[in-house]
Amino acid sequence: MNTPSPYTFVLFGATGDLSLRKVLPSLFRAFRTGQLGPEPAGGAGHDSGLDTGRILAIARKPMDAAEYHAWCEEHVRKHIKPDVWDEDAWRRFLATIDYMPLDLGREAEFGVLADRLSKRPGVRIFYLATGPSLFIPICEGLRSAKLNENSRIVLEKPLGHDLASSEAINDAVGAIFREDQIYRIDHYLGKEAVQNLLALRFGNAIFEPLWRRELIDSIQITIAEEIGVEGRGEFYEQTGALRDMVQNHLLQLLAIVAMEPPLSMDADAVRDEKMRVLRSLRHLDDESVARNVVRGQYGGGAIGKSAVPAYVDEPGVPSDSQTETFVALKADIDNWRWAGVPFFLRTGKRLGERVAEIVVNYRATPYPLLGDVTAQPGVNRLVIRLQPNESIRLYCLAKQPGEGMNLQSVHLDLAFDQFFKGHRMDAYERLLLDVINGRLALFVRRDEQEQAWRWVAPIQAYWSRQHKGPKRYAAGTWGPPAASALLTQYGTSWVEEDN
């Protein structure tokens, strides 16, 4: 295990939803396994000179460190899974956290922050767990206090609501921080199964000959959620599924699936190949959006045995909302490896199951020598499950025991939690450690992000001109029927795996 160089992790938005649900629990997981470096000898605010990392929590609310620790007890610890909970480690973790109230509207307070950080050696990491409207004011405040040198800055999604707003944020942040200081986080890139997709493709000679249009019929990428908007109706009204999931998570997964082998695993070598994929996505015009993009919005229904309301009945959502909670679409990559292979992307809230997976459907046999079952598309498929149970599963046909040549679908299964018994990082934990250690490969570069915005822009424009709203679907189902019809017109159907 590598010990990181000295650092201070400055968490803006330290009392917000993202901090209490993701950032602080993930930092605790890393601390518990000793990955944040040697511990301090004293409590919050004490500098022993021997410890590696400190956390400085920043929010507007007036508190001291002890009061913030009490807040963490109330709001953060319940988001730490029981299998990683350790009471002693939790107490020691809190001892690494200090707190500082800061009013973003008062430039002088950034000077106070600079004085505080001057007492700590090493790199400064500024994690902006805030809304994107605060990114520019925070960065300008850091520049005013000369805190933009020897530092890294982490930007959470959504980074803007369209190409123009994304460019505006990137221009402003880029004028203060160099590109190699900016970490645009997409937590799906930190998932173990995504890392194993790279290992599968580029660490094993047997898969490369199978990763091309001559053998692949179609590829599906699904990110489905059972939850609704969880009280964040006002936020979701400004976002929707296209901005929240397609422009970042789904297109990033598509780029990793479709990329060519990079020259090395260095950050820019990997991101160069992803960028080539995004540039190769076929442009969408009005006709192709109308034919190949489905948007939906959930109505009332049931998740498990519990009744749930329609999206328009959620708090903060207007009764006439046209915001989409579901998107399914077909994408085409115009290059030699993937020409003619459709990529089907799907995401939504209040769907039949919480699952994120990539399905590679291989072509049927050229002649049904052993029966019609061999001619069905998808009998040979590779399923990379990202959540909830990370695994890689390869489906093929085998002969059933007994007389006759009767074939049955079987699978070869790599379930990571069964094969690897040691500590397994969650996505945020891995990405936070990469920030601390200065590794950029799993973060999104500016040109990637803006190219993704360019590709979804025609969808946004088409929807804004239409008088028809999203198609309704009942909560607990797999989206509107039009999503199934989309694949039917291309001779295939959605694959929905069992856990």
Sequence and secondary structure as in RCSB ss.txt:
>XXXX:A:sequence
MNTPSPYTFVLFGATGDLSLRKVLPSLFRAFRTGQLGPEPAGGAGHDSGLDTGRILAIARKPMDAAEYHAWCEEH
VRKHIKPDVWDEDAWRRFLATIDYMPLDLGREAEFGVLADRLSKRPGVRIFYLATGPSLFIPICEGLRSAKLNEN
SRIVLEKPLGHDLASSEAINDAVGAIFREDQIYRIDHYLGKEAVQNLLALRFGNAIFEPLWRRELIDSIQITIAE
EIGVEGRGEFYEQTGALRDMVQNHLLQLLAIVAMEPPLSMDADAVRDEKMRVLRSLRHLDDESVARNVVRGQYGG
GAIGKSAVPAYVDEPGVPSDSQTETFVALKADIDNWRWAGVPFFLRTGKRLGERVAEIVVNYRATPYPLLGDVTA
QPGVNRLVIRLQPNESIRLYCLAKQPGEGMNLQSVHLDLAFDQFFKGHRMDAYERLLLDVINGRLALFVRRDEQE
QAWRWVAPIQAYWSRQHKGPKRYAAGTWGPPAASALLTQYGTSWVEEDN
>XXXX:A:secstr
     SEEEEEETTTSHHIIIIIHHHHHHHHHTTTT S  SSSTT   SS  EEEEEEESS   HHHHHHHHHHH
TGGGS GGG  HHHHHHHHTTEEEEE  TT THHHHHHHHHHTTS SEEEEEE S GGGHHHHHHHHHHTT SSS
EEEEE S   SSHHHHHHHHHHHHTTS GGGEEE  GGGGSHHHHHHHHHHHS TTTGGGSSTTTEEEEEEEEE 
S   TT HHHHHTTHHIIIIIIIIIHHHHHHHH    SSSSHHHHHHHHHHHHHHB    HHHHHHHEEEEEEEE
EEETTEEE  GGGSTT  TT    SEEEEEE B STTTTT  EEEEEESSBSS EEEEEEEE   SS TT GGGG
STTSSEEEEEEESS EEEEEEEEE SSSS  EEEEEEEEEHHHH  S    HHHHHHHHHHTT  TTSB HHHHH
HHHHHHHHHHHHHHH S   EEEEETBSS HHHHHHHHTTT        
